[in-house]
Amino acid sequence: MFKVRPILIGLIMAALFTPAIVRSQSNIIDEVIAVVGDNPILRSDIEYQYQQAIMQGSNFAGDLKCHIFEQLLLQKLLLEQAKVDSIEVSENMVITHVDRQINEFINRAGSREKLEEWLNKPLFQIKQEQREMVRNQMLTQQMQGKITGDIKVTPAEIRAFYRRTPTDSLPMVPAQFEVQQITVYPRVELDEIESVKARLREFQRQINEGRDFATLAVLYSEDPGTAARGGELGFMARAELVPEFAQVAFNLQDKNRVSKIVETEFGFHIIQLIDRQGDRINVRHILLKPKPNAEAIKEAQVRIDSLANIIRQGTVSFEEAALRFSMDKDSRANGGIMVNPYNQSTKFEIQQIAASIYRQIEKLEVGDISNAFLMKDERLGKDYFTIVKLRSRIEPHRANIRDDYQLLQTLLENQKSEATFKRWITKKQQETYISISPNWVNCDFEFKGWLK
């Protein structure tokens, strides 16, 4: 695919994670080295990208700075057209995206104070700079999508593409698998649930008597993503939170007020409002997760193993058993068929399957069912038992029209999109004011129209 896409994401990461000393040096030597329409490109823009690429071990074969420069020229060209076409992005989307990034960056730095020290600027300034970068990223992505968004290919075009492509030019398709699953979570005893609620009620009492909510979250919350930050989530829109949590969180009116106990699929929470900005809120929470006892864990394993035996005997089909007994809401209505989150197909390559599942299916023949084995739901942080059935195995092969129609369709769409986008660049270069500093005109650009 055309190589403008990676730089659009890299712009944000590079600007944040270039060391402060590099940024301060670039301020000394900064200058405008190009203008595209009304959009300037600074030398520091190149330096940020270059230093980040070096730190990440870039092995680009050509002149890396010239490559980065052309990617920035392309971005500015897209921004210029976005302005002409009156393309806009939601400010709420920008702010939400920035808040999520800033939370990630704070985690990576270790604390807010360390991030500010690392970048030698206060958090509000970091956020302000990030908003502009994220806004430009979203605008360029929307503009590029508008240019190539109407690209469609017909079945006749796909067949013609396949016929005219030499066999040795077709991509190799690695081994692929289709897998069905049935999952069972161990039951949690009522007294364990009541024990968790009692602990949360005790936390509520302590906070109401003056103890710091954030300290309790650090010490006791079982949410690994927020505990180290005192349970703070960062600003979120309602749609970004699970419904039960959002219902209670958005009803909190007074800052520092502690909510009632809330049950979600993750466990039980208490919530404290930190701040509110329009239709977004920032809260902290403490999460506790009821745990099944050893007897319940053993019972779940025996139950799903028995289910596997019943299926093998033909008493019930795997599909029917999945619909009736599986606790995986994403696959049970589909006969237990797992869907690949990377491409929304039912086929998985080896590296796209969880290692614990692949260890099972590599021992199975097509149609066989595994014994029960333990898995961890990384999203919920809960263990469960599962059995899997190997529905199909496709050996490595050259792409063909029968097995890889979707892949061939994607290849042809990408080919047409790239050609369309290149034609647009060439035309837009001719229509747009472009000025490049004499010190940068000797770059070996892919698109020659930058120099006029």
VMD Tcl script that draws the C-alpha trace (Angstrom):
set ca {
  {0.00 0.00 0.00}
  {0.98 3.61 -0.47}
  {3.32 4.72 2.29}
  {1.65 7.93 3.43}
  {-0.31 6.12 6.14}
  {2.47 5.25 8.66}
  {3.72 8.82 9.00}
  {0.30 10.10 10.01}
  {0.43 7.99 13.14}
  {4.14 8.53 13.71}
  {3.80 12.30 13.93}
  {2.12 12.14 17.31}
  {4.41 9.57 18.92}
  {7.58 11.22 17.65}
  {6.69 14.65 18.98}
  {5.94 13.29 22.42}
  {8.74 10.81 22.88}
  {11.73 12.62 21.44}
  {13.88 13.46 24.47}
  {13.58 17.00 25.81}
  {17.23 17.72 25.02}
  {16.62 17.06 21.31}
  {13.59 19.36 21.37}
  {15.55 22.15 23.03}
  {18.35 21.79 20.49}
  {15.92 21.95 17.61}
  {14.55 25.22 18.93}
  {17.94 26.79 18.33}
  {18.17 25.69 14.70}
  {14.49 25.91 13.80}
  {13.39 27.41 10.49}
  {10.60 27.12 7.94}
  {11.88 24.77 5.23}
  {8.69 24.46 3.15}
  {5.21 25.88 2.75}
  {2.31 23.93 1.23}
  {-0.64 26.25 0.68}
  {-0.92 27.99 4.03}
  {0.79 25.16 5.94}
  {4.46 25.58 6.96}
  {6.87 22.73 7.68}
  {9.57 23.46 10.26}
  {13.00 21.93 10.37}
  {12.20 20.83 13.92}
  {9.33 18.75 12.48}
  {11.92 16.73 10.54}
  {14.27 16.47 13.50}
  {11.52 15.13 15.80}
  {10.63 12.44 13.28}
  {14.25 11.60 12.52}
  {15.33 11.22 16.15}
  {12.32 9.03 16.89}
  {13.07 6.80 13.89}
  {16.71 6.42 14.99}
  {15.66 5.50 18.54}
  {13.33 2.88 17.12}
  {16.15 1.34 15.05}
  {15.00 2.46 11.60}
  {16.82 0.72 8.75}
  {15.42 2.87 5.94}
  {17.61 2.30 2.87}
  {17.53 5.85 1.47}
  {17.87 9.33 2.93}
  {15.64 9.09 5.99}
  {15.29 12.83 6.52}
  {14.22 13.34 2.90}
  {11.71 10.50 3.25}
  {10.24 12.09 6.39}
  {10.18 15.46 4.64}
  {8.12 14.10 1.73}
  {5.69 12.44 4.12}
  {5.15 15.79 5.83}
  {4.66 17.47 2.45}
  {1.97 14.89 1.70}
  {0.29 15.52 5.03}
  {0.21 19.28 4.44}
  {-1.22 18.70 0.95}
  {-4.05 16.68 2.48}
  {-4.65 19.32 5.16}
  {-4.85 22.02 2.48}
  {-7.51 20.06 0.62}
  {-9.38 19.31 3.84}
  {-9.62 23.06 4.39}
  {-10.94 23.60 0.85}
  {-13.52 20.82 1.29}
  {-14.57 22.14 4.72}
  {-13.81 18.81 6.36}
  {-14.10 19.03 10.12}
  {-13.56 16.68 13.03}
  {-15.49 16.58 16.27}
  {-13.70 18.45 19.03}
  {-15.05 15.89 21.49}
  {-13.43 13.11 19.48}
  {-10.13 14.99 19.47}
  {-10.21 15.63 23.21}
  {-11.24 12.06 24.00}
  {-8.43 10.69 21.86}
  {-5.88 13.04 23.44}
  {-7.01 12.15 26.97}
  {-6.60 8.47 26.18}
  {-3.13 9.07 24.76}
  {-2.04 11.24 27.66}
  {-3.15 8.54 30.12}
  {-1.07 6.01 28.18}
  {1.93 8.35 28.14}
  {1.67 8.94 31.90}
  {1.65 5.17 32.40}
  {4.76 4.82 30.26}
  {6.56 7.67 32.03}
  {5.51 6.40 35.47}
  {3.68 9.48 36.68}
  {2.36 12.85 35.57}
  {5.32 14.57 37.21}
  {7.83 12.37 35.38}
  {6.13 13.03 32.05}
  {6.28 16.78 32.66}
  {9.93 16.48 33.67}
  {10.76 14.34 30.64}
  {9.21 16.78 28.18}
  {10.17 19.87 30.19}
  {6.69 21.38 30.04}
  {3.45 21.31 32.08}
  {0.71 18.82 31.31}
  {-1.73 21.46 30.02}
  {0.82 22.50 27.37}
  {1.44 18.88 26.35}
  {-2.31 18.41 25.91}
  {-2.63 21.62 23.92}
  {0.11 20.52 21.50}
  {-1.36 17.05 21.24}
  {-4.80 18.38 20.30}
  {-3.41 20.09 17.22}
  {-1.48 16.97 16.19}
  {-4.45 14.67 16.72}
  {-6.78 17.07 14.90}
  {-4.43 17.13 11.89}
  {-4.13 13.36 11.97}
  {-7.90 12.93 11.92}
  {-8.31 15.50 9.15}
  {-5.70 13.86 6.92}
  {-7.20 10.42 7.49}
  {-10.67 11.70 6.60}
  {-9.33 13.50 3.53}
  {-7.48 10.43 2.29}
  {-10.60 8.37 2.92}
  {-12.66 10.82 0.87}
  {-10.22 10.60 -2.05}
  {-10.24 6.79 -2.19}
  {-13.44 5.96 -0.31}
  {-15.55 5.26 -3.39}
  {-13.18 2.62 -4.76}
  {-15.13 -0.56 -5.43}
  {-14.28 -3.68 -7.40}
  {-16.72 -6.07 -9.05}
  {-16.50 -9.88 -9.05}
  {-15.64 -9.71 -12.78}
  {-12.73 -7.34 -12.04}
  {-11.45 -9.64 -9.27}
  {-11.52 -12.66 -11.60}
  {-9.76 -10.67 -14.33}
  {-7.15 -9.47 -11.81}
  {-6.51 -13.06 -10.76}
  {-6.21 -14.30 -14.36}
  {-3.77 -11.59 -15.45}
  {-1.53 -11.85 -12.37}
  {1.36 -14.32 -12.88}
  {1.22 -17.17 -10.40}
  {4.59 -16.36 -8.89}
  {3.41 -12.77 -8.29}
  {0.43 -13.86 -6.19}
  {1.10 -13.64 -2.45}
  {1.81 -16.71 -0.37}
  {-0.99 -17.33 2.11}
  {0.24 -18.89 5.37}
  {-1.55 -21.72 7.14}
  {-5.02 -20.67 8.30}
  {-7.49 -22.17 10.74}
  {-11.18 -21.91 11.54}
  {-11.95 -22.62 15.19}
  {-15.12 -23.05 17.23}
  {-15.24 -22.67 20.99}
  {-17.45 -23.19 24.01}
  {-16.48 -21.33 27.19}
  {-17.58 -21.74 30.80}
  {-16.72 -19.42 33.68}
  {-16.59 -20.95 37.19}
  {-19.51 -19.83 39.33}
  {-18.88 -17.45 42.19}
  {-20.48 -18.25 45.55}
  {-22.93 -15.73 47.03}
  {-20.91 -15.38 50.24}
  {-17.86 -14.32 48.19}
  {-19.94 -11.64 46.46}
  {-21.25 -10.39 49.80}
  {-17.69 -10.31 51.15}
  {-16.57 -8.10 48.26}
  {-19.51 -5.76 48.76}
  {-18.74 -5.54 52.47}
  {-15.15 -4.47 51.71}
  {-16.42 -1.77 49.34}
  {-18.91 -0.53 51.96}
  {-16.00 -0.28 54.40}
  {-14.08 1.79 51.83}
  {-17.10 4.05 51.44}
  {-17.21 4.56 55.21}
  {-13.49 5.38 55.40}
  {-13.68 7.86 52.51}
  {-16.71 9.59 54.05}
  {-14.69 9.94 57.24}
  {-11.86 11.64 55.39}
  {-9.57 8.91 54.00}
  {-8.24 9.56 50.51}
  {-10.06 7.63 47.76}
  {-6.97 7.57 45.52}
  {-4.83 6.01 48.25}
  {-7.34 3.21 48.75}
  {-7.44 2.66 44.97}
  {-3.65 2.32 44.81}
  {-3.68 -0.15 47.70}
  {-6.72 -2.27 46.88}
  {-8.23 -1.72 43.41}
  {-7.99 -4.74 41.11}
  {-8.06 -2.70 37.92}
  {-4.41 -2.92 36.74}
  {-4.91 -0.12 34.23}
  {-5.88 2.55 36.77}
  {-4.83 1.42 40.26}
  {-1.37 3.03 40.04}
  {-3.06 6.35 39.13}
  {-5.33 6.27 42.16}
  {-8.14 4.74 40.11}
  {-8.39 7.71 37.74}
  {-9.84 6.95 34.30}
  {-9.26 10.29 32.55}
  {-12.02 12.14 30.69}
  {-14.46 9.73 29.05}
  {-17.66 10.02 27.05}
  {-20.65 7.93 28.08}
  {-20.23 5.58 25.11}
  {-16.69 4.70 26.18}
  {-17.86 3.18 29.46}
  {-19.87 0.02 30.04}
  {-23.55 0.98 30.48}
  {-23.93 0.07 34.17}
  {-20.82 2.06 35.11}
  {-21.77 5.03 32.91}
  {-25.30 5.18 34.35}
  {-24.01 5.71 37.88}
  {-20.91 7.78 37.02}
  {-22.80 10.33 34.94}
  {-25.43 10.73 37.64}
  {-22.82 11.89 40.19}
  {-23.33 15.61 40.74}
  {-20.93 16.59 43.54}
  {-17.17 16.35 43.16}
  {-15.57 13.84 45.56}
  {-18.97 12.23 46.25}
  {-18.71 8.42 46.42}
  {-21.25 6.38 44.47}
  {-23.24 3.38 45.50}
  {-21.75 -0.03 44.67}
  {-21.98 -0.77 40.94}
  {-21.87 -4.24 39.39}
  {-20.47 -4.68 35.86}
  {-19.04 -7.59 33.93}
  {-15.64 -6.65 35.41}
  {-16.74 -6.96 39.04}
  {-17.97 -4.48 41.67}
  {-16.99 -0.80 41.79}
  {-17.34 2.35 43.81}
  {-16.86 5.61 41.88}
  {-15.85 9.17 42.74}
  {-16.40 12.15 40.46}
  {-13.27 14.26 39.81}
  {-14.44 16.70 37.15}
  {-16.95 17.23 34.36}
  {-16.43 18.90 30.94}
  {-19.59 19.08 28.85}
  {-20.61 15.52 28.00}
  {-17.39 14.02 29.35}
  {-16.43 13.13 32.90}
  {-13.30 12.18 34.77}
  {-13.81 9.73 37.62}
  {-11.76 7.42 39.77}
  {-12.93 4.01 40.90}
  {-12.03 1.04 43.03}
  {-12.71 -2.36 41.46}
  {-12.95 -5.62 43.38}
  {-13.52 -8.96 41.66}
  {-15.26 -11.86 43.41}
  {-13.20 -15.05 43.02}
  {-14.50 -18.58 42.49}
  {-13.34 -21.12 45.06}
  {-11.39 -24.29 44.24}
  {-14.53 -26.43 44.24}
  {-16.28 -24.15 41.70}
  {-13.20 -24.18 39.44}
  {-13.08 -27.98 39.46}
  {-16.82 -28.18 38.84}
  {-16.53 -25.93 35.76}
  {-13.75 -28.10 34.32}
  {-15.72 -31.32 34.87}
  {-18.86 -29.76 33.40}
  {-17.24 -28.65 30.15}
  {-15.30 -31.91 29.78}
  {-18.59 -33.79 30.11}
  {-20.08 -31.51 27.47}
  {-17.19 -32.34 25.12}
  {-17.88 -36.07 25.56}
  {-21.59 -35.62 24.85}
  {-20.73 -33.77 21.63}
  {-18.26 -36.48 20.58}
  {-20.96 -39.09 21.12}
  {-23.30 -37.22 18.78}
  {-25.96 -36.56 21.39}
  {-25.79 -32.85 20.62}
  {-23.97 -30.89 17.94}
  {-21.16 -28.47 18.80}
  {-23.25 -25.63 17.37}
  {-26.27 -26.42 19.53}
  {-24.12 -26.88 22.63}
  {-22.46 -23.51 22.03}
  {-25.83 -21.80 21.76}
  {-27.15 -23.45 24.93}
  {-24.12 -23.54 27.21}
  {-21.32 -21.21 26.06}
  {-20.77 -18.05 28.08}
  {-18.91 -16.29 25.27}
  {-21.45 -13.74 24.06}
  {-19.52 -12.99 20.86}
  {-19.52 -16.53 19.45}
  {-22.27 -18.58 21.07}
  {-25.04 -17.45 18.67}
  {-22.77 -18.30 15.72}
  {-22.23 -21.92 16.65}
  {-19.14 -21.00 18.62}
  {-17.23 -19.87 15.51}
  {-14.47 -17.46 16.49}
  {-14.16 -14.25 14.45}
  {-10.74 -12.82 13.67}
  {-10.65 -9.29 15.16}
  {-7.95 -8.24 12.66}
  {-10.06 -8.72 9.53}
  {-13.53 -9.85 10.73}
  {-13.19 -13.16 8.87}
  {-13.44 -16.63 10.42}
  {-9.89 -17.54 9.37}
  {-6.87 -17.11 11.63}
  {-3.18 -17.25 10.89}
  {-0.98 -18.84 13.53}
  {0.22 -15.55 15.04}
  {-3.37 -14.32 15.32}
  {-4.45 -17.16 17.60}
  {-3.81 -17.20 21.35}
  {-0.86 -19.50 22.07}
  {-2.92 -21.64 24.48}
  {-5.54 -22.25 21.76}
  {-2.94 -23.03 19.09}
  {-1.30 -25.61 21.36}
  {-4.64 -27.43 21.36}
  {-5.58 -27.20 17.68}
  {-2.14 -28.23 16.40}
  {-2.86 -31.66 17.95}
  {-6.34 -31.94 16.40}
  {-7.59 -33.27 13.09}
  {-10.32 -31.32 11.35}
  {-13.58 -32.02 13.20}
  {-11.88 -33.07 16.45}
  {-12.72 -31.49 19.82}
  {-10.14 -30.71 22.50}
  {-10.31 -31.51 26.19}
  {-11.08 -28.61 28.52}
  {-8.22 -26.19 29.14}
  {-7.82 -23.03 31.18}
  {-7.79 -19.59 29.53}
  {-7.64 -16.04 30.84}
  {-10.01 -13.34 29.64}
  {-7.51 -10.47 29.42}
  {-10.24 -7.86 29.12}
  {-12.17 -8.95 32.19}
  {-9.21 -10.38 34.07}
  {-11.05 -13.65 34.75}
  {-10.12 -17.30 34.21}
  {-12.42 -19.66 32.35}
  {-12.45 -23.12 30.81}
  {-12.96 -23.74 27.13}
  {-13.11 -26.52 24.57}
  {-12.33 -25.91 20.92}
  {-13.16 -27.68 17.69}
  {-10.92 -27.45 14.63}
  {-13.44 -26.54 11.95}
  {-10.98 -26.33 9.06}
  {-7.27 -26.15 8.30}
  {-5.94 -24.53 5.12}
  {-2.33 -25.36 4.33}
  {0.12 -22.66 3.09}
  {-0.47 -21.92 -0.59}
  {-0.42 -19.32 -3.32}
  {-3.52 -17.15 -3.22}
  {-6.31 -18.56 -5.37}
  {-9.79 -17.42 -6.34}
  {-11.56 -20.24 -4.49}
  {-9.97 -19.99 -1.03}
  {-8.78 -16.38 -0.98}
  {-11.43 -14.33 -2.75}
  {-11.53 -11.74 0.06}
  {-7.73 -11.37 -0.01}
  {-7.71 -10.87 -3.78}
  {-10.51 -8.30 -3.45}
  {-8.46 -6.39 -0.86}
  {-5.33 -6.51 -3.03}
  {-7.19 -5.13 -6.05}
  {-8.94 -2.42 -3.99}
  {-5.59 -1.39 -2.53}
  {-4.04 -1.30 -5.99}
  {-6.83 0.91 -7.35}
  {-6.78 3.14 -4.26}
  {-3.04 3.64 -4.56}
  {-3.32 4.57 -8.24}
  {-6.19 6.98 -7.51}
  {-4.31 8.60 -4.64}
  {-1.13 9.02 -6.70}
  {-3.13 10.70 -9.50}
  {-4.70 13.03 -6.93}
  {-1.27 13.97 -5.53}
  {0.10 14.78 -8.97}
  {-2.93 16.94 -9.81}
  {-2.99 18.67 -6.42}
  {0.73 19.50 -6.60}
  {0.06 21.46 -9.80}
  {-2.82 23.42 -8.24}
  {-1.23 24.24 -4.86}
  {1.32 26.86 -3.87}
  {4.44 24.93 -2.79}
  {7.73 26.51 -1.76}
  {10.76 24.48 -0.62}
  {13.97 25.85 0.88}
  {17.01 25.55 -1.46}
  {18.72 23.39 1.17}
  {16.09 20.68 0.66}
  {15.54 20.65 -3.12}
  {18.14 17.92 -3.70}
  {16.04 15.23 -2.03}
  {15.18 12.33 -4.33}
  {11.41 12.72 -4.03}
  {9.04 9.97 -5.12}
  {6.68 12.66 -6.49}
  {8.61 15.15 -8.60}
  {5.89 17.80 -8.56}
  {7.08 19.35 -5.28}
  {9.68 21.35 -7.20}
  {8.31 23.99 -9.56}
}
mol new
graphics top color blue
foreach p $ca { graphics top sphere $p radius 0.5 }
foreach p [lrange $ca 0 end-1] q [lrange $ca 1 end] { graphics top cylinder $p $q radius 0.2 }
display resetview
